[in-house]
């Protein structure tokens, strides 16, 4: 185990939501690994933000300061004081304000700067066109100060290169999932609704998940399998728009389920008809379980798995093509099982939580070595 003893790291997040984002969930695992290796870890975040308590519980030192999104000059000055006081070898940020302010504050200081962004979150978007232009200008102006940019999909990596960031500073860092947690939750008792075969979705019911497309595909599925059950498990803002499909029998809306991987494990085909770029965590969970998957061909999914080899990709929003893909897997169980096995191997090799942590640590080793 490589030691980071006598090495200080600073994490800066401008996220103020009451739930952890994907980058922050990943950071917690990375922070824990750094602490285990003897590092000192500081965190600047909004007071009482979702990241504060779990980071503190790990032993991270919290720097109590709210990033002032109005007075950026004052906030930049405060972050610069933190950098001079803590002298971190690496300072890692996520979120527009944190990214811009940290990069600016680190100017001419002996610290390596890292940023993390998700496929759909960069370049930044403001409340209106003017604010979007301002945010993007500030972001690109400070981008040259980034020594390592963790991008979760190939499309984002390409956009960063187009913005002028050298390819050698971009780290392709796909989403990760805890294999042990998924296996444990998948083994929990679960009574599936009646019907055969079982297909469907389990995860957060976001509007971007494209579940109306799944509902629209159900009549074509019923035409071939009269007893098929189409399941949607989870809670979220898209539930209301799915109620008509539940009322007429097209979907089984299960609502909150304690262990969503248990639902995924029961399905014959897992379906992710998302309409926006990004990677649903539950898709990675389905892959980790070796389940046959049909998903939309969007960045964040198409970048991670081989179409026709590991999963089946379809154009987003096209219910007839979605139904055809689902029926194709149901008609050929051997092919479906082989694809599921290959997806599982890909998830184990590249998308496990441990692989994600080690990827971060390797980049940090390189950055720290460059300071010596």
C-alpha positions as CSV (number, residue, x, y, z in Angstrom):
1,X,0.0,0.0,0.0
2,X,1.5,3.3,-1.1
3,X,1.9,5.8,1.7
4,X,0.7,9.4,1.6
5,X,2.1,10.2,5.0
6,X,3.0,13.8,5.5
7,X,1.0,14.7,2.4
8,X,-2.0,17.0,2.6
9,X,-5.1,17.0,0.3
10,X,-7.8,19.6,0.1
11,X,-11.2,19.0,-1.4
12,X,-13.6,21.8,-2.3
13,X,-17.3,21.3,-3.2
14,X,-19.8,24.0,-4.0
15,X,-22.7,21.5,-4.0
16,X,-25.3,22.6,-1.4
17,X,-28.0,19.9,-2.0
18,X,-29.1,17.8,0.9
19,X,-28.2,14.6,-0.9
20,X,-24.7,13.4,-2.0
21,X,-23.8,13.8,-5.7
22,X,-22.0,11.0,-7.6
23,X,-18.7,12.8,-7.4
24,X,-19.1,13.4,-3.7
25,X,-20.0,9.7,-3.0
26,X,-16.8,8.8,-4.9
27,X,-14.8,11.4,-2.9
28,X,-15.8,9.8,0.4
29,X,-14.2,6.5,-0.7
30,X,-11.1,8.3,-2.0
31,X,-10.8,10.3,1.2
32,X,-11.1,7.2,3.3
33,X,-8.3,5.6,1.3
34,X,-6.1,8.6,1.6
35,X,-6.6,8.7,5.4
36,X,-5.8,5.0,5.6
37,X,-2.5,5.7,3.8
38,X,-1.5,8.4,6.3
39,X,-2.6,11.6,4.5
40,X,-4.1,14.7,6.1
41,X,-7.4,15.6,4.4
42,X,-9.3,18.9,4.5
43,X,-12.7,19.7,3.1
44,X,-14.2,23.1,2.2
45,X,-18.0,22.8,1.6
46,X,-21.2,24.6,2.4
47,X,-22.0,24.2,6.1
48,X,-24.4,21.3,6.8
49,X,-24.2,20.2,3.2
50,X,-24.7,16.4,2.7
51,X,-20.9,15.8,2.3
52,X,-19.9,17.4,5.6
53,X,-21.1,14.8,8.2
54,X,-19.9,11.6,6.5
55,X,-16.5,13.3,5.7
56,X,-16.1,14.4,9.3
57,X,-17.0,10.9,10.5
58,X,-14.1,9.5,8.4
59,X,-11.7,11.9,10.0
60,X,-11.6,14.6,7.4
61,X,-10.9,18.1,8.8
62,X,-13.7,20.4,7.8
63,X,-12.9,24.0,6.9
64,X,-16.0,25.9,7.8
65,X,-16.6,28.3,5.0
66,X,-19.6,28.9,2.8
67,X,-18.6,29.6,-0.8
68,X,-20.0,33.0,-1.5
69,X,-21.5,32.7,-5.0
70,X,-22.0,36.5,-5.3
71,X,-18.7,37.9,-4.0
72,X,-16.3,35.7,-5.9
73,X,-13.3,37.9,-5.3
74,X,-13.7,37.7,-1.5
75,X,-14.3,33.9,-1.7
76,X,-11.2,33.5,-3.9
77,X,-9.2,35.4,-1.3
78,X,-10.4,33.1,1.5
79,X,-9.6,29.9,-0.5
80,X,-6.2,31.3,-1.2
81,X,-5.6,31.8,2.5
82,X,-6.6,28.2,3.1
83,X,-4.2,27.0,0.4
84,X,-1.4,28.9,2.0
85,X,-2.3,27.7,5.5
86,X,-2.8,24.0,4.8
87,X,-0.2,23.8,2.0
88,X,-1.9,20.8,0.2
89,X,0.0,18.9,-2.4
90,X,-3.3,18.4,-4.3
91,X,-6.5,20.4,-4.2
92,X,-9.5,18.8,-5.8
93,X,-12.7,20.6,-6.7
94,X,-16.2,19.9,-8.1
95,X,-19.0,22.3,-9.0
96,X,-18.7,25.5,-11.0
97,X,-18.0,27.9,-8.2
98,X,-15.5,25.6,-6.5
99,X,-13.7,24.9,-9.8
100,X,-13.3,28.5,-10.9
101,X,-12.4,29.8,-7.4
102,X,-9.9,27.1,-6.6
103,X,-8.1,27.3,-9.9
104,X,-7.9,31.1,-9.6
105,X,-6.8,31.0,-6.0
106,X,-4.1,28.5,-6.7
107,X,-2.3,30.7,-9.2
108,X,1.5,30.7,-8.6
109,X,1.2,28.4,-5.6
110,X,2.9,25.1,-5.3
111,X,-0.2,23.0,-5.4
112,X,-1.6,20.6,-8.1
113,X,-5.2,21.3,-9.0
114,X,-7.7,18.6,-10.0
115,X,-11.3,18.9,-11.1
116,X,-14.2,16.4,-11.4
117,X,-17.3,16.8,-13.6
118,X,-20.1,14.5,-14.9
119,X,-20.9,14.1,-18.6
120,X,-23.9,16.5,-18.5
121,X,-22.5,19.1,-16.1
122,X,-19.8,20.6,-18.3
123,X,-19.6,23.2,-19.6
124,X,-21.5,25.0,-16.8
125,X,-25.0,26.3,-17.3
126,X,-26.4,29.5,-15.6
127,X,-29.9,30.6,-14.8
128,X,-30.1,32.5,-18.2
129,X,-28.1,33.0,-21.3
130,X,-26.0,35.8,-20.0
131,X,-25.1,33.9,-16.8
132,X,-24.3,30.9,-18.9
133,X,-21.9,32.9,-21.0
134,X,-20.2,34.4,-18.0
135,X,-19.8,31.0,-16.3
136,X,-18.4,29.4,-19.4
137,X,-16.0,32.2,-19.9
138,X,-14.7,32.1,-16.4
139,X,-14.5,28.3,-16.5
140,X,-12.5,28.2,-19.7
141,X,-10.2,31.1,-18.6
142,X,-9.2,29.1,-15.5
143,X,-9.1,25.7,-17.2
144,X,-5.3,25.9,-18.0
145,X,-4.6,25.8,-14.2
146,X,-6.0,22.3,-14.0
147,X,-3.4,19.5,-13.7
148,X,-5.9,16.6,-13.8
149,X,-9.5,16.7,-14.9
150,X,-11.6,13.6,-14.0
151,X,-14.2,13.1,-16.7
152,X,-16.8,10.4,-16.5
153,X,-17.3,9.8,-20.2
154,X,-15.4,10.0,-23.5
155,X,-17.6,12.7,-24.9
156,X,-16.7,15.0,-22.0
157,X,-13.1,14.2,-22.5
158,X,-13.4,15.3,-26.1
159,X,-15.1,18.5,-25.2
160,X,-12.3,19.3,-22.8
161,X,-9.7,18.8,-25.4
162,X,-11.7,21.0,-27.8
163,X,-11.6,23.7,-25.0
164,X,-7.8,23.5,-25.0
165,X,-7.1,21.2,-22.1
166,X,-4.2,18.8,-23.1
167,X,-5.2,15.2,-23.4
168,X,-2.5,14.2,-20.9
169,X,-4.3,16.1,-18.2
170,X,-7.7,14.4,-18.8
171,X,-8.5,11.3,-16.8
172,X,-11.3,9.1,-18.1
173,X,-13.0,8.2,-14.9
174,X,-16.3,6.2,-15.5
175,X,-18.8,5.8,-12.7
176,X,-18.2,3.1,-10.1
177,X,-20.4,0.8,-8.1
178,X,-19.8,-1.2,-4.9
179,X,-19.8,-4.8,-6.0
180,X,-20.1,-6.1,-2.5
181,X,-23.1,-3.9,-1.7
182,X,-24.9,-4.8,-4.9
183,X,-24.4,-8.5,-4.3
184,X,-25.6,-8.2,-0.7
185,X,-28.7,-6.2,-1.6
186,X,-29.5,-8.4,-4.5
187,X,-29.6,-11.4,-2.2
188,X,-32.3,-9.8,0.0
189,X,-35.7,-11.5,-0.1
190,X,-38.0,-10.1,-2.8
191,X,-41.4,-11.2,-4.0
192,X,-41.8,-10.3,-7.7
193,X,-45.2,-9.4,-9.1
194,X,-47.0,-12.1,-11.0
195,X,-46.2,-12.4,-14.7
196,X,-43.7,-14.0,-17.0
197,X,-41.3,-12.9,-18.4
198,X,-40.3,-10.0,-16.1
199,X,-38.7,-6.9,-17.6
200,X,-38.4,-3.3,-16.3
201,X,-36.5,-0.6,-14.5
202,X,-35.3,-0.1,-10.9
203,X,-33.8,3.2,-9.8
204,X,-34.6,6.8,-9.2
205,X,-37.7,8.0,-11.2
206,X,-36.2,11.0,-12.9
207,X,-37.8,12.6,-15.9
208,X,-34.6,12.0,-17.8
209,X,-35.0,8.2,-17.4
210,X,-37.3,8.0,-20.4
211,X,-39.8,5.7,-18.6
212,X,-42.7,6.9,-20.7
213,X,-40.9,5.3,-23.7
214,X,-40.9,2.1,-21.8
215,X,-44.6,2.4,-21.1
216,X,-45.3,3.1,-24.8
217,X,-43.4,-0.1,-25.7
218,X,-45.5,-2.3,-23.5
219,X,-48.4,-3.1,-26.0
220,X,-45.8,-4.5,-28.5
221,X,-44.4,-6.7,-25.7
222,X,-47.9,-7.9,-24.7
223,X,-48.5,-8.8,-28.4
224,X,-45.8,-11.5,-28.1
225,X,-46.0,-12.3,-24.4
226,X,-49.5,-12.0,-23.1
227,X,-48.4,-12.6,-19.5
228,X,-45.4,-10.3,-19.5
229,X,-44.9,-8.1,-16.4
230,X,-43.3,-4.7,-16.9
231,X,-42.0,-3.4,-13.5
232,X,-40.9,0.1,-12.5
233,X,-39.4,0.3,-9.0
234,X,-38.3,3.4,-7.2
235,X,-39.4,6.9,-6.3
236,X,-38.9,10.3,-7.9
237,X,-40.4,13.2,-9.7
238,X,-41.4,11.1,-12.8
239,X,-43.8,8.9,-10.8
240,X,-46.8,11.2,-11.4
241,X,-46.5,11.0,-15.2
242,X,-46.4,7.2,-15.0
243,X,-49.6,6.8,-13.1
244,X,-51.8,6.6,-16.2
245,X,-49.7,3.7,-17.5
246,X,-50.1,2.0,-14.1
247,X,-53.8,2.6,-14.1
248,X,-54.3,0.9,-17.5
249,X,-52.1,-2.1,-16.6
250,X,-49.1,-1.4,-18.7
251,X,-46.7,-0.8,-15.8
252,X,-46.4,-2.2,-12.3
253,X,-45.3,0.8,-10.2
254,X,-43.7,-0.7,-7.1
255,X,-42.8,2.6,-5.4
256,X,-40.1,2.5,-2.8
257,X,-38.2,-0.8,-2.6
258,X,-35.6,-1.2,0.2
259,X,-33.1,-3.0,-2.0
260,X,-33.3,-2.1,-5.7
261,X,-30.6,-4.6,-6.8
262,X,-33.0,-7.3,-5.6
263,X,-35.5,-6.1,-8.2
264,X,-32.9,-6.0,-10.9
265,X,-31.8,-9.5,-10.0
266,X,-35.4,-10.8,-10.6
267,X,-35.7,-9.2,-14.0
268,X,-35.2,-11.2,-17.2
269,X,-34.2,-7.9,-19.0
270,X,-33.3,-4.6,-17.4
271,X,-34.3,-1.6,-19.3
272,X,-32.8,1.9,-19.2
273,X,-34.4,4.1,-21.9
274,X,-32.9,7.4,-20.6
275,X,-33.2,10.5,-22.8
276,X,-30.2,12.4,-21.5
277,X,-26.5,11.7,-21.3
278,X,-25.2,10.2,-18.1
279,X,-24.9,6.9,-16.4
280,X,-27.7,5.7,-14.1
281,X,-26.2,4.0,-11.1
282,X,-28.7,1.2,-11.3
283,X,-27.5,0.4,-14.9
284,X,-24.1,-0.3,-13.4
285,X,-25.7,-2.4,-10.7
286,X,-27.6,-4.4,-13.3
287,X,-24.3,-5.0,-15.2
288,X,-22.6,-6.0,-12.0
289,X,-25.3,-8.6,-11.5
290,X,-24.8,-10.0,-15.0
291,X,-28.3,-9.1,-16.2
292,X,-29.2,-8.6,-19.9
293,X,-29.6,-4.8,-20.5
294,X,-31.3,-2.7,-23.1
295,X,-30.4,1.0,-22.8
296,X,-30.4,4.2,-24.8
297,X,-27.4,5.0,-27.0
298,X,-26.5,8.2,-25.1
299,X,-23.1,9.5,-23.9
300,X,-22.4,8.0,-20.5
301,X,-23.8,4.6,-21.5
302,X,-22.6,4.1,-25.1
303,X,-19.1,5.1,-23.9
304,X,-19.0,2.4,-21.3
305,X,-20.3,-0.8,-22.9
306,X,-20.0,-2.4,-26.4
307,X,-23.3,-2.4,-28.2
308,X,-24.5,-5.9,-29.2
309,X,-21.7,-7.5,-27.2
310,X,-22.3,-6.4,-23.6
311,X,-25.6,-4.6,-23.8
312,X,-28.1,-3.6,-26.5
313,X,-28.3,0.1,-27.3
314,X,-31.3,1.8,-29.0
315,X,-32.1,5.4,-30.0
316,X,-33.6,7.3,-27.1
317,X,-37.4,7.9,-27.3
318,X,-38.2,5.3,-29.9
319,X,-40.6,2.8,-28.2
320,X,-40.9,0.5,-31.2
321,X,-37.2,0.0,-31.4
322,X,-37.0,-0.5,-27.6
323,X,-39.7,-3.1,-27.7
324,X,-37.9,-4.9,-30.6
325,X,-34.7,-5.0,-28.6
326,X,-36.3,-6.4,-25.5
327,X,-38.1,-9.0,-27.5
328,X,-34.9,-10.0,-29.2
329,X,-33.2,-10.8,-25.9
330,X,-36.2,-12.6,-24.5
331,X,-36.3,-14.8,-27.7
332,X,-32.7,-15.8,-27.3
333,X,-31.9,-16.5,-23.6
334,X,-28.4,-17.9,-24.4
335,X,-27.4,-14.7,-26.2
336,X,-28.9,-12.6,-23.4
337,X,-27.0,-14.6,-20.7
338,X,-23.7,-14.3,-22.6
339,X,-24.2,-10.5,-23.0
340,X,-25.0,-10.2,-19.3
341,X,-21.8,-12.2,-18.4
342,X,-19.7,-9.9,-20.5
343,X,-21.2,-6.8,-19.0
344,X,-20.5,-8.2,-15.5
345,X,-16.9,-8.7,-16.4
346,X,-16.6,-5.2,-17.7
347,X,-18.2,-3.8,-14.5
348,X,-15.8,-5.8,-12.3
349,X,-12.7,-4.9,-14.2
350,X,-13.4,-1.2,-14.8
351,X,-16.4,0.1,-12.9
352,X,-16.0,-1.2,-9.4
353,X,-15.7,1.2,-6.5
354,X,-12.2,-0.1,-5.8
355,X,-11.1,0.5,-9.4
356,X,-12.4,4.1,-9.1
357,X,-10.5,4.7,-5.9
358,X,-7.3,3.2,-7.2
359,X,-7.6,5.4,-10.3
360,X,-7.7,8.5,-8.2
361,X,-4.8,7.4,-6.0
362,X,-2.6,6.7,-9.0
363,X,-3.3,10.2,-10.4
364,X,-2.6,11.7,-7.0
365,X,0.7,9.8,-6.8
366,X,1.7,11.2,-10.2
367,X,0.8,14.8,-9.2
368,X,2.6,14.6,-5.8
369,X,5.7,13.2,-7.4
370,X,5.7,16.1,-9.9
371,X,6.0,18.5,-6.9
372,X,9.2,17.0,-5.7
